Amino acid sequence: MEKTNAVPGDYVELSLVNRDYQGMLLETPESEKGIVLLKLDSGYNIGFVKKEVIEVKVLKKFSEKKEELEIKKDSGKPNVAMIITGGTIAARLNPRKGGVDWLDNPESLFKFYPEIFNLVNVSKVEVPFMKASEDMDFKDWQKIARVAVKLLNDPNVKGIIITHGTDFLHYTSSALSFFLRNLNKPVVLTYSQRSIDRASSDANLNLQCSAIAAISDIAEVMIVGHASENDDFCFAMPGTKVRKLHTSRRDAFKVINGKPFAKVFPDKIINVSEYNRRKKGKVKVDAVFEEKVALVKIYPGQNPEILDYYSKEKYKGIVLEMSGLGHAPGRRARNSWIRKLAEIQKKGMIVCATSQCINGRTEPRIYSNGRELLETGIIYLEDMLSETALVKLGWVLGHKDWAKNRDAVKAKMLENVAGEISERLES
Amino acid sequence: MEKTNAVPGDYVELSLVNRDYQGMLLETPESEKGIVLLKLDSGYNIGFVKKEVIEVKVLKKFSEKKEELEIKKDSGKPNVAMIITGGTIAARLNPRKGGVDWLDNPESLFKFYPEIFNLVNVSKVEVPFMKASEDMDFKDWQKIARVAVKLLNDPNVKGIIITHGTDFLHYTSSALSFFLRNLNKPVVLTYSQRSIDRASSDANLNLQCSAIAAISDIAEVMIVGHASENDDFCFAMPGTKVRKLHTSRRDAFKVINGKPFAKVFPDKIINVSEYNRRKKGKVKVDAVFEEKVALVKIYPGQNPEILDYYSKEKYKGIVLEMSGLGHAPGRRARNSWIRKLAEIQKKGMIVCATSQCINGRTEPRIYSNGRELLETGIIYLEDMLSETALVKLGWVLGHKDWAKNRDAVKAKMLENVAGEISERLES
């Protein structure tokens, strides 16, 4: 490789014998001195042997512009409050690492995408913490709920937007669906799959559509994000019926066993299904949570003794992500789960069942394995998602008065509290 | 309810005040004397209060016809061998229970669907066991492999069809993909989601398309089943890239991170993607398996001490089904997984990572959590499915000579042995 004036962060073109590559030059790690690292537009890092690089052309110098907060106030537009919690949507590429870092100043995400100000007036910004969503737990969901309720009960706020990491966004949307009772206004969670300084970022459309959803009539907790890989419109998806289904695509979130509330464009919203409407009255927070709940995915030949572990560790409830209509290895299996499941439930453990098929409803009455599992006392959660089920179980068991009574827990788990159970279609 | 001559098993019409219902009359359980139970055509059981039923009309009497094996031999057609292992495709409704039971005589499934004999000559039928697939484990996969290899190495057999339960069918298809080395002929796994005595059964199309696939040029382990809810054609899906994604729909199986090999109709096959072709040579069985492997799905706030349990129980390998691109709670989480993961790997545990997003590729280098997890030694399995990964890990660790060397295990896990890893598209 020739001498070059390119520095990490510059957008460059590398010429090799057979092909040219464009991307952001990254710092070469200490351990790989002979390598040139490039971040391609696709987001992937690729390494080249220095000797094989014929030329490095700088296409655009890196500018580490100082990020300054400059929220334009416009009282003529509807007021929307924002809660920034971290995630890729509040991160930018660090050319020294090839990965992304949080924005030093969270509000500077507006610098990248000022279009949101054409739609709404961002009247308040709260930053309870900056985290990747996989680092969050129920205490973070509680913090967000407490910040959210103040904003929702402020008559000058029309709706709220929460920006969030993607990995466990659907857990937070479930938690807020249960925690925020008597919801009066839209609570929109949004994200980006690619950091906001990248040309291919999905943040802009998601933020604009979130603004439209936040001032809409939909008084629900929802995730708003790309409806397809095209950068044209978003879906507003029910907070308890949505799941991250792709590691990298912009339309990573899909509604499962249900329909979006609406199609959302940067300039309009088209309703698709039923929802609760905006109303008067105060939102209440009911954010109790029993930490000792677990999610266990069943696989062939799995040893049921794992249940003893949870029992010994004083877990109060388990969601079993079962096979098909809701099965685990039964009496004819080498490692039957039936006896152990009966045993731990007798000792007081609450066991719920969802399906690892993701789509469709559990139905334990069709096959003998299902019937025998049902007889042990397992609560089959209809078509509830496993992730939603775990959150709901923690929430239900967090209520001391419900938790002391097995029947009350069962009744609550099977009550459709926040859209988490779809109506059974009789056909 | 008036007196009626209807008996359990009869197909009846119940008249209520507002509506009529048709279905199979089921036996009323002892505990629910005042109830009439009906199995609707949709497969769901519905109960009516006897007093509210105005009339019961028998539309078709139940006939418990004696099932006799009558396999029509026709040496003019290509020979296909069948392995019957249980599952719904080898079950029929038991009107006394409202559930299904195995066929007394497994081969009698041909009585229900003789159309397969128009296409092929079923020259051999093997029944190693009759099980629901959720009751199976690696020993059953080994049994099937041993039966299959004999049939595949018989020059008079053109291909084989394995009928199987649906719940864990994709585990068996993965296992056979690794166990059957140097595959020379088609190995078709098929199923039905509804028992074969129901009008809506999907068995007929699946069996016919399986016959077409079994005499095709595709020398791969594949699942053949409905491509959509319509009863018109099937997909032949790669055994390591397929997953049950719906609890009840006929098109429950979907190819993930890949393409079907072919579209299969009852009278033709249309190739869709690359595959290995039929060839000379003997198939070898390499069906070793290390039983001490586990699959663990990560959720927010999860306590990493579960890893100590697996360590104490002398597990040799774990597949972690992680969030997003391949994350678990990191250093900024209340319960970080980093230290514990480093610790158990130092002690010799093999830890692999897949994504619970199901679709897309893992990529640990983009975020700091991913990079720190990668540094602990975790093997990121590209776009491999979690279910396939668990089977492959058991298979790889079953090889004593590979298992004693960490690098050899890693190399094997990242080698594309049976189509389980897609090529990375550089874009």
Boltz contact constraints between the chains, C-beta under 6 A:
constraints:
  - contact:
      token1: [A, 42]
      token2: [B, 427]
      max_distance: 6.0
  - contact:
      token1: [A, 45]
      token2: [B, 365]
      max_distance: 6.0
  - contact:
      token1: [A, 99]
      token2: [B, 366]
      max_distance: 6.0
  - contact:
      token1: [A, 99]
      token2: [B, 367]
      max_distance: 6.0
  - contact:
      token1: [A, 99]
      token2: [B, 368]
      max_distance: 6.0
  - contact:
      token1: [A, 132]
      token2: [B, 369]
      max_distance: 6.0
  - contact:
      token1: [A, 134]
      token2: [B, 323]
      max_distance: 6.0
  - contact:
      token1: [A, 134]
      token2: [B, 327]
      max_distance: 6.0
  - contact:
      token1: [A, 134]
      token2: [B, 329]
      max_distance: 6.0
  - contact:
      token1: [A, 135]
      token2: [B, 329]
      max_distance: 6.0
  - contact:
      token1: [A, 135]
      token2: [B, 330]
      max_distance: 6.0
  - contact:
      token1: [A, 135]
      token2: [B, 332]
      max_distance: 6.0
  - contact:
      token1: [A, 135]
      token2: [B, 333]
      max_distance: 6.0
  - contact:
      token1: [A, 136]
      token2: [B, 300]
      max_distance: 6.0
  - contact:
      token1: [A, 137]
      token2: [B, 300]
      max_distance: 6.0
  - contact:
      token1: [A, 137]
      token2: [B, 301]
      max_distance: 6.0
  - contact:
      token1: [A, 137]
      token2: [B, 334]
      max_distance: 6.0
  - contact:
      token1: [A, 138]
      token2: [B, 301]
      max_distance: 6.0
  - contact:
      token1: [A, 167]
      token2: [B, 323]
      max_distance: 6.0
  - contact:
      token1: [A, 167]
      token2: [B, 324]
      max_distance: 6.0
  - contact:
      token1: [A, 167]
      token2: [B, 327]
      max_distance: 6.0
  - contact:
      token1: [A, 168]
      token2: [B, 300]
      max_distance: 6.0
  - contact:
      token1: [A, 168]
      token2: [B, 323]
      max_distance: 6.0
  - contact:
      token1: [A, 171]
      token2: [B, 300]
      max_distance: 6.0
  - contact:
      token1: [A, 244]
      token2: [B, 357]
      max_distance: 6.0
  - contact:
      token1: [A, 245]
      token2: [B, 357]
      max_distance: 6.0
  - contact:
      token1: [A, 245]
      token2: [B, 359]
      max_distance: 6.0
  - contact:
      token1: [A, 246]
      token2: [B, 357]
      max_distance: 6.0
  - contact:
      token1: [A, 246]
      token2: [B, 359]
      max_distance: 6.0
  - contact:
      token1: [A, 246]
      token2: [B, 360]
      max_distance: 6.0
  - contact:
      token1: [A, 247]
      token2: [B, 324]
      max_distance: 6.0
  - contact:
      token1: [A, 247]
      token2: [B, 325]
      max_distance: 6.0
  - contact:
      token1: [A, 247]
      token2: [B, 355]
      max_distance: 6.0
  - contact:
      token1: [A, 247]
      token2: [B, 357]
      max_distance: 6.0
  - contact:
      token1: [A, 247]
      token2: [B, 360]
      max_distance: 6.0
  - contact:
      token1: [A, 247]
      token2: [B, 361]
      max_distance: 6.0
  - contact:
      token1: [A, 248]
      token2: [B, 360]
      max_distance: 6.0
  - contact:
      token1: [A, 295]
      token2: [B, 299]
      max_distance: 6.0
  - contact:
      token1: [A, 297]
      token2: [B, 297]
      max_distance: 6.0
  - contact:
      token1: [A, 299]
      token2: [B, 295]
      max_distance: 6.0
  - contact:
      token1: [A, 299]
      token2: [B, 390]
      max_distance: 6.0
  - contact:
      token1: [A, 300]
      token2: [B, 136]
      max_distance: 6.0
  - contact:
      token1: [A, 300]
      token2: [B, 137]
      max_distance: 6.0
  - contact:
      token1: [A, 300]
      token2: [B, 168]
      max_distance: 6.0
  - contact:
      token1: [A, 300]
      token2: [B, 171]
      max_distance: 6.0
  - contact:
      token1: [A, 301]
      token2: [B, 137]
      max_distance: 6.0
  - contact:
      token1: [A, 301]
      token2: [B, 138]
      max_distance: 6.0
  - contact:
      token1: [A, 309]
      token2: [B, 309]
      max_distance: 6.0
  - contact:
      token1: [A, 323]
      token2: [B, 134]
      max_distance: 6.0
  - contact:
      token1: [A, 323]
      token2: [B, 167]
      max_distance: 6.0
  - contact:
      token1: [A, 323]
      token2: [B, 168]
      max_distance: 6.0
  - contact:
      token1: [A, 324]
      token2: [B, 167]
      max_distance: 6.0
  - contact:
      token1: [A, 324]
      token2: [B, 247]
      max_distance: 6.0
  - contact:
      token1: [A, 325]
      token2: [B, 247]
      max_distance: 6.0
  - contact:
      token1: [A, 327]
      token2: [B, 134]
      max_distance: 6.0
  - contact:
      token1: [A, 327]
      token2: [B, 167]
      max_distance: 6.0
  - contact:
      token1: [A, 329]
      token2: [B, 134]
      max_distance: 6.0
  - contact:
      token1: [A, 329]
      token2: [B, 135]
      max_distance: 6.0
  - contact:
      token1: [A, 330]
      token2: [B, 135]
      max_distance: 6.0
  - contact:
      token1: [A, 332]
      token2: [B, 135]
      max_distance: 6.0
  - contact:
      token1: [A, 333]
      token2: [B, 135]
      max_distance: 6.0
  - contact:
      token1: [A, 334]
      token2: [B, 137]
      max_distance: 6.0
  - contact:
      token1: [A, 355]
      token2: [B, 247]
      max_distance: 6.0
  - contact:
      token1: [A, 357]
      token2: [B, 244]
      max_distance: 6.0
  - contact:
      token1: [A, 357]
      token2: [B, 245]
      max_distance: 6.0
  - contact:
      token1: [A, 357]
      token2: [B, 246]
      max_distance: 6.0
  - contact:
      token1: [A, 357]
      token2: [B, 247]
      max_distance: 6.0
  - contact:
      token1: [A, 359]
      token2: [B, 245]
      max_distance: 6.0
  - contact:
      token1: [A, 359]
      token2: [B, 246]
      max_distance: 6.0
  - contact:
      token1: [A, 360]
      token2: [B, 246]
      max_distance: 6.0
  - contact:
      token1: [A, 360]
      token2: [B, 247]
      max_distance: 6.0
  - contact:
      token1: [A, 360]
      token2: [B, 248]
      max_distance: 6.0
  - contact:
      token1: [A, 361]
      token2: [B, 247]
      max_distance: 6.0
  - contact:
      token1: [A, 366]
      token2: [B, 99]
      max_distance: 6.0
  - contact:
      token1: [A, 367]
      token2: [B, 99]
      max_distance: 6.0
  - contact:
      token1: [A, 369]
      token2: [B, 132]
      max_distance: 6.0
  - contact:
      token1: [A, 390]
      token2: [B, 299]
      max_distance: 6.0
  - contact:
      token1: [A, 427]
      token2: [B, 42]
      max_distance: 6.0
